[in-house]
Amino acid sequence: MKATTSFLYSIEDEGIVSSFNVLMPLILNTVVEALKADEGQGKIALESMVDLTKTHPQCWKDTSELLITIASDIIITKDFEDGTRSQAAEVVLTLASLVPATLRKLSVMKTKFFTGLVQMLTECEEDNETWAEIIDGEDTTGNDAHSAALAAVGRLSLDMKENFMLDACKPVFAESFTHADWKVRQAGYLTFGLIAESCRDYMKANLDNAMQTACKGLQDENPRVRYAGISCLALVLTELSPVAQVKYHAELVPALLGLIEKESMMKIKTHAISCMINFVNGLIQEDENEIDDTKKSSDILVLYSDQLFSSLLVNLEMGIKEKYEPL
């Protein structure tokens, strides 16, 4: 398998490579059989497929749907190691970055691959005490399934663009936000935040709905979902600033200050403070041609300056007392 893919990606002439396209179903079948017999060898085969895809993405022209289906089946199979599942996702993500127009036409990208990534997002640390000890940011850089899915959804969103993501997300959001399982609700809010950049235009055109969705997670009964809701809101505010801040400051500031004050976990307090910083940054206009907007933004900040300073001071002192370094 490795020898075959190495031979193919060593060829520079696309026409010659295309003549070997008939081999791709055989290569995919070999990967499947390798994973069944020896996962380590199967993972190596997947790595070879990534290299081949980077060099000759058109080699999958006739077998893209089969490739995506097999990769999707691998990423949702928890019996495989996280590294193996990540490599399967990487094959499709690499292809999506190079020939997104081709993949947008395939329904399996929405119904199997994207939903598979969202399913991986639900595979998180379930013990709150253990989770609380994870420093913010580490959950996006790890090698576990959850971390891999976070990075993958963000990449896929930017490559596949707004229309594709909106269609793919519609059934996911319809189910996740009200799901009984907190891990599914968490995945929903994380996904909504992750697509904010690619779906910025849609969210700006539907500002009320976007902000209502982004804020709903802050009120969830589960602390982990509230944390995901804060992440979601911060990402949405970044993309919709300063319009969202100007229009909704009367609702946003009290909600965030309430979380900072009432949450018992320092990790969630810190995350809410970070979101508040996002809120403030979005109000600060540095463009000299927007002096009037800058003045309006300053007026809004003045309304909450005492509350913000007091809250930050109290929590800074608490962080020092508890030796909580992220704060």
C-alpha positions as CSV (number, residue, x, y, z in Angstrom):
1,M,0.0,0.0,0.0
2,K,2.7,2.5,1.0
3,A,4.8,1.6,-2.0
4,T,1.8,2.1,-4.3
5,T,0.9,5.5,-3.0
6,S,4.5,6.5,-2.9
7,F,4.8,5.6,-6.6
8,L,1.7,7.5,-7.5
9,Y,2.6,10.8,-5.7
10,S,6.1,10.7,-7.1
11,I,4.5,11.1,-10.6
12,E,4.3,14.7,-11.7
13,D,2.1,14.3,-14.8
14,E,-1.6,14.5,-13.8
15,G,-2.6,12.7,-17.0
16,I,-0.5,9.7,-16.1
17,V,-1.8,9.7,-12.5
18,S,-5.4,9.8,-13.8
19,S,-4.8,6.6,-15.7
20,F,-4.3,4.9,-12.3
21,N,-7.7,6.1,-11.0
22,V,-9.1,2.6,-11.5
23,L,-6.8,1.5,-8.6
24,M,-8.4,3.8,-6.1
25,P,-11.2,1.4,-5.0
26,L,-8.6,-1.3,-4.6
27,I,-6.5,1.1,-2.4
28,L,-9.5,1.9,-0.3
29,N,-10.3,-1.8,0.1
30,T,-6.7,-2.4,1.2
31,V,-7.0,0.2,3.8
32,V,-10.2,-1.3,5.2
33,E,-8.6,-4.8,5.3
34,A,-5.4,-3.4,6.9
35,L,-7.4,-1.7,9.7
36,K,-9.2,-5.0,10.4
37,A,-6.0,-7.0,10.5
38,D,-3.6,-4.6,12.0
39,E,-4.7,-1.1,13.0
40,G,-1.1,0.2,13.1
41,Q,-0.6,-0.8,9.5
42,G,-4.0,0.7,8.6
43,K,-3.0,4.0,10.2
44,I,0.2,4.0,8.1
45,A,-1.9,3.4,5.0
46,L,-4.1,6.4,5.9
47,E,-1.1,8.6,6.3
48,S,0.0,7.5,2.8
49,M,-3.4,8.5,1.5
50,V,-3.0,11.9,3.0
51,D,0.3,12.4,1.2
52,L,-1.2,11.1,-2.0
53,T,-4.2,13.5,-1.7
54,K,-2.0,16.5,-1.1
55,T,0.0,15.8,-4.3
56,H,-2.8,14.4,-6.6
57,P,-6.3,15.3,-5.2
58,Q,-7.8,14.5,-8.6
59,C,-6.9,10.8,-8.2
60,W,-10.1,10.6,-6.1
61,K,-12.3,12.1,-8.8
62,D,-14.2,8.9,-9.4
63,T,-14.2,7.5,-5.9
64,S,-14.7,10.6,-3.7
65,E,-18.0,9.4,-2.3
66,L,-16.6,6.0,-1.4
67,L,-13.5,7.6,0.2
68,I,-15.7,9.9,2.3
69,T,-18.0,7.1,3.3
70,I,-15.1,4.9,4.5
71,A,-13.4,7.7,6.3
72,S,-16.7,8.7,8.0
73,D,-17.2,5.1,9.2
74,I,-13.7,5.1,10.6
75,I,-14.0,8.4,12.5
76,I,-17.2,7.3,14.3
77,T,-15.8,3.9,15.3
78,K,-14.6,4.3,18.9
79,D,-12.8,0.9,18.8
80,F,-10.1,2.6,16.7
81,E,-7.4,4.7,18.3
82,D,-7.9,8.4,18.3
83,G,-4.8,8.8,16.0
84,T,-6.3,6.4,13.5
85,R,-9.6,8.3,13.4
86,S,-7.8,11.6,13.1
87,Q,-5.9,10.4,10.1
88,A,-9.1,9.2,8.4
89,A,-10.6,12.7,8.9
90,E,-7.4,14.3,7.7
91,V,-7.7,12.5,4.3
92,V,-11.1,14.1,3.7
93,L,-10.1,17.5,5.2
94,T,-7.1,17.6,2.9
95,L,-9.3,16.8,-0.1
96,A,-11.8,19.5,1.0
97,S,-9.1,22.1,1.1
98,L,-7.9,21.3,-2.4
99,V,-11.2,20.5,-4.3
100,P,-14.0,21.9,-2.2
101,A,-16.3,22.5,-5.1
102,T,-16.3,18.8,-5.9
103,L,-17.0,17.7,-2.3
104,R,-19.9,20.3,-1.9
105,K,-21.8,18.2,-4.5
106,L,-21.7,15.0,-2.4
107,S,-24.4,14.6,0.2
108,V,-22.3,12.2,2.2
109,M,-20.1,15.2,3.2
110,K,-23.1,16.5,5.1
111,T,-24.9,13.4,6.2
112,K,-21.9,11.2,7.1
113,F,-18.6,13.1,7.4
114,F,-19.8,16.3,9.1
115,T,-22.2,14.5,11.4
116,G,-19.4,12.2,12.2
117,L,-17.2,15.1,13.3
118,V,-20.0,16.4,15.5
119,Q,-20.4,13.0,17.1
120,M,-16.6,13.1,17.9
121,L,-17.2,16.4,19.6
122,T,-19.4,14.6,22.2
123,E,-16.4,12.4,23.2
124,C,-15.1,14.6,25.9
125,E,-13.9,14.3,29.5
126,E,-17.0,13.6,31.5
127,D,-15.6,14.1,35.0
128,N,-16.0,17.8,35.9
129,E,-13.2,17.8,38.4
130,T,-10.8,16.4,35.9
131,W,-12.0,18.7,33.2
132,A,-11.7,21.7,35.5
133,E,-7.9,21.0,35.8
134,I,-7.5,21.2,32.0
135,I,-6.1,24.7,31.1
136,D,-8.2,26.6,28.6
137,G,-6.9,26.0,25.1
138,E,-5.5,22.6,25.8
139,D,-8.7,20.9,24.7
140,T,-8.1,22.3,21.2
141,T,-4.5,21.1,20.9
142,G,-4.7,17.5,22.1
143,N,-4.6,14.3,20.2
144,D,-7.9,13.0,21.5
145,A,-11.1,12.7,19.4
146,H,-12.7,15.8,20.9
147,S,-9.7,18.0,20.2
148,A,-9.4,16.6,16.6
149,A,-13.0,17.3,16.0
150,L,-12.8,20.9,17.2
151,A,-10.0,21.6,14.8
152,A,-11.6,19.6,12.0
153,V,-15.0,21.4,12.1
154,G,-13.3,24.8,12.0
155,R,-11.1,23.8,9.0
156,L,-14.0,22.2,7.1
157,S,-16.2,25.3,7.7
158,L,-13.7,27.6,6.2
159,D,-13.0,25.4,3.2
160,M,-16.6,24.4,2.4
161,K,-18.1,27.9,2.9
162,E,-21.4,29.3,4.1
163,N,-24.1,27.6,2.0
164,F,-22.7,24.1,2.6
165,M,-22.2,24.6,6.3
166,L,-25.7,26.1,6.8
167,D,-27.3,23.0,5.1
168,A,-25.1,20.6,6.9
169,C,-25.7,22.2,10.3
170,K,-29.5,22.6,10.1
171,P,-30.4,19.1,11.2
172,V,-27.6,19.1,13.7
173,F,-28.8,22.2,15.4
174,A,-32.4,21.1,15.3
175,E,-31.5,18.1,17.4
176,S,-28.6,19.3,19.6
177,F,-29.8,22.4,21.4
178,T,-32.6,20.7,23.2
179,H,-31.1,17.2,23.4
180,A,-31.4,15.4,26.8
181,D,-27.7,14.5,26.7
182,W,-25.5,17.5,27.8
183,K,-22.7,16.3,25.6
184,V,-24.8,16.7,22.5
185,R,-26.0,20.1,23.6
186,Q,-22.3,21.1,24.2
187,A,-21.4,19.8,20.8
188,G,-24.2,21.9,19.2
189,Y,-23.0,25.2,20.8
190,L,-19.4,24.5,20.0
191,T,-20.3,23.9,16.4
192,F,-22.3,27.0,16.1
193,G,-19.4,29.0,17.3
194,L,-16.9,27.3,15.0
195,I,-18.9,28.1,11.9
196,A,-19.4,31.8,12.8
197,E,-16.4,32.9,10.7
198,S,-17.5,31.2,7.5
199,C,-21.2,32.0,8.1
200,R,-20.6,35.6,9.1
201,D,-22.8,37.1,6.3
202,Y,-25.7,34.9,7.1
203,M,-25.5,35.7,10.8
204,K,-25.2,39.4,10.1
205,A,-28.4,39.2,8.0
206,N,-30.1,37.3,10.8
207,L,-28.6,39.0,13.7
208,D,-31.4,38.5,16.2
209,N,-31.6,34.7,15.6
210,A,-27.8,34.4,15.7
211,M,-27.5,36.2,19.0
212,Q,-30.4,34.4,20.6
213,T,-28.9,31.0,19.6
214,A,-25.4,32.1,20.8
215,C,-26.7,33.3,24.2
216,K,-29.0,30.4,24.9
217,G,-26.2,28.1,26.1
218,L,-25.3,30.6,28.9
219,Q,-28.5,29.6,30.6
220,D,-28.1,25.8,30.4
221,E,-28.4,23.8,33.6
222,N,-25.2,22.0,32.9
223,P,-21.9,23.8,33.6
224,R,-20.1,22.2,30.7
225,V,-22.8,23.4,28.3
226,R,-22.6,26.9,29.8
227,Y,-18.8,26.8,29.2
228,A,-19.5,25.8,25.5
229,G,-22.1,28.5,25.3
230,I,-19.5,31.1,26.4
231,S,-17.1,29.8,23.8
232,C,-19.9,30.1,21.2
233,L,-20.8,33.6,22.2
234,A,-17.2,34.8,22.1
235,L,-16.7,33.5,18.6
236,V,-19.9,35.0,17.4
237,L,-19.2,38.3,19.0
238,T,-15.8,38.4,17.2
239,E,-17.5,38.0,13.8
240,L,-20.5,40.3,14.4
241,S,-18.7,43.1,16.2
242,P,-19.4,45.9,16.8
243,V,-23.0,45.7,15.7
244,A,-23.9,42.9,18.1
245,Q,-22.2,44.7,21.0
246,V,-24.0,48.0,20.3
247,K,-27.4,46.4,19.8
248,Y,-27.3,43.9,22.7
249,H,-25.0,45.3,25.3
250,A,-27.9,45.8,27.8
251,E,-28.5,42.0,27.7
252,L,-25.0,40.8,27.2
253,V,-23.1,42.6,29.9
254,P,-25.4,41.7,32.8
255,A,-25.5,38.0,31.6
256,L,-21.7,37.8,31.5
257,L,-21.2,39.6,34.8
258,G,-23.8,37.2,36.3
259,L,-21.7,34.2,35.2
260,I,-18.5,35.8,36.5
261,E,-20.1,36.4,39.8
262,K,-22.2,33.3,40.4
263,E,-20.3,30.4,38.7
264,S,-18.6,28.3,41.3
265,M,-15.9,26.9,39.0
266,M,-12.9,29.2,38.4
267,K,-12.6,27.7,34.9
268,I,-16.0,29.0,33.9
269,K,-15.5,32.3,35.6
270,T,-12.2,32.8,33.7
271,H,-13.9,31.8,30.4
272,A,-16.7,34.4,31.0
273,I,-14.1,37.0,31.7
274,S,-12.4,36.1,28.4
275,C,-15.7,36.5,26.6
276,M,-16.2,39.9,28.2
277,I,-12.8,40.9,26.9
278,N,-14.0,39.8,23.4
279,F,-17.1,42.0,23.9
280,V,-15.0,45.0,24.9
281,N,-12.5,44.5,22.0
282,G,-15.3,44.5,19.6
283,L,-16.4,47.9,20.7
284,I,-13.0,49.5,20.4
285,Q,-12.8,51.0,16.9
286,E,-9.3,51.9,15.8
287,D,-10.3,53.2,12.3
288,E,-9.7,56.9,12.3
289,N,-12.5,57.3,9.8
290,E,-15.0,56.0,12.4
291,I,-14.6,58.6,15.1
292,D,-18.4,58.8,15.7
293,D,-18.7,55.1,16.1
294,T,-15.7,55.1,18.5
295,K,-17.4,57.7,20.6
296,K,-20.6,55.7,20.7
297,S,-18.6,52.6,21.8
298,S,-16.9,54.6,24.5
299,D,-20.2,55.8,25.8
300,I,-21.4,52.1,26.1
301,L,-18.3,51.1,28.0
302,V,-18.7,54.0,30.4
303,L,-22.1,52.6,31.4
304,Y,-20.5,49.5,32.8
305,S,-17.0,50.6,33.7
306,D,-17.6,50.5,37.5
307,Q,-19.2,47.0,37.4
308,L,-16.5,45.7,35.0
309,F,-13.6,47.0,37.1
310,S,-15.1,45.7,40.4
311,S,-15.8,42.3,39.0
312,L,-12.4,41.9,37.4
313,L,-10.7,43.0,40.6
314,V,-12.6,40.6,42.8
315,N,-11.9,37.7,40.5
316,L,-8.3,38.6,40.1
317,E,-7.9,38.5,43.8
318,M,-9.7,35.2,43.9
319,G,-7.4,33.8,41.2
320,I,-4.3,34.9,43.1
321,K,-5.7,33.4,46.4
322,E,-6.4,30.1,44.7
323,K,-3.2,30.2,42.6
324,Y,-5.3,29.8,39.5
325,E,-2.8,30.7,36.8
326,P,-5.1,31.0,33.8
327,L,-6.7,34.0,35.4
